Amino acid sequence: MHQLVDCLHSFLRNFLGDDLWNVSLAFWKGFLRQRLGPRQFRLLKVLPATQLADDVYCEILYSSLDKHPEYEALSYAWGDVKKTSPIFVGNKQYPATTNLDCALRYIKLRDQDRILWVDSLCINQDDIEEKNHQVRQMRHIYTRARQVLVWLGEEEDANIALDHLKRLEKDTSNLECYKAPQEAWDACDALFYWRDWWTRTWILQEVIHERPVLVYMGHLTIELEDLCAKFNAYSKGSTSRVLGQRQLGTGKTVSERYSWLFKSSRMNSDSANVIQISRQKSKGGNLSIYCT
């Protein structure tokens, strides 16, 4: 067992690099000294800030699956662990990934604390035993949350995509919808295919349950069910668009990149469909394969 732990530590050190490894190790040793009991977990209290550019300040809370304050659980992609931004946890600085730092900046509230569960900060990443234990409890942590917050990234052109998707939802048979500018279709591609969250293995465990799920894209928010329904309209519309272009006699065919999306990006479409169907079943009490 000790040899396995040493190997894992060696791997993490090589992966993070000496500087980031030393900072991370100092943080965990200096701050998260208290070991977790069998049903305990940590929460992150994010302090309020009025400006997006304000530094992120947090505090660690200790809680239990049996008795805990109201909290929300964050579902996000870590991003490149070598690209970090400093946040403040207690009186210590911690190198959060830039994607997590960005998420906390948008999710924090202006006038009150926000209590979250965030895996990279609430689990001691240098304690293999604790990580294994918390992973086994993760399902319970997410299902006890008031709601789950999904961070898809900054807004970028998501607003353009959502406007176009609303039109598609109204009538997927209307050929006029498919004459929208290429910019609108590109924005939909980016929303559903180029955001890392859709490709994460853990998303099914994090969002397939009865709890509400709210998706953030910068300041934009949308319910997860609504976003998955819009994906269905996009998927149908994308196919109809090709047929519509031929019927309109434009002579246009789907671009090479667009064709590649349909053929190769199965993980993303499967994720959206599985999430939508499974959440419907879970609310009806018919889902058992994800329950532990």
Number of C-alpha atoms within 10 A of each C-alpha: 6 7 8 10 14 11 12 14 16 11 12 15 17 11 13 16 12 12 9 18 17 12 13 21 16 13 19 17 13 10 15 15 10 8 12 18 11 12 14 17 23 22 25 24 20 23 17 19 18 10 12 15 10 10 15 19 22 22 15 19 16 14 16 16 14 8 9 16 13 12 20 24 25 25 23 23 21 17 14 11 14 14 13 17 16 16 21 16 19 13 10 15 15 20 19 21 21 19 22 22 18 19 22 23 22 19 19 23 17 13 10 11 15 19 21 27 25 18 21 12 17 19 23 24 16 18 15 15 11 18 16 11 16 23 13 12 17 16 18 17 20 23 21 19 20 16 20 25 26 25 25 21 23 17 15 13 16 21 16 17 22 18 12 22 24 13 16 24 18 11 13 20 15 15 18 13 20 23 14 12 10 10 13 21 21 14 20 26 18 15 25 23 18 14 16 16 21 22 18 15 11 14 17 17 16 23 26 26 24 17 18 18 23 19 21 21 20 18 10 12 15 14 14 22 19 12 20 20 16 23 21 18 19 24 17 15 24 21 12 18 24 15 17 21 17 13 11 11 9 9 8 12 13 14 10 8 8 14 11 11 15 13 8 9 14 12 13 20 20 13 17 22 15 15 21 21 14 22 23 17 16 18 13 10 11 11 16 10 8 12 12 8
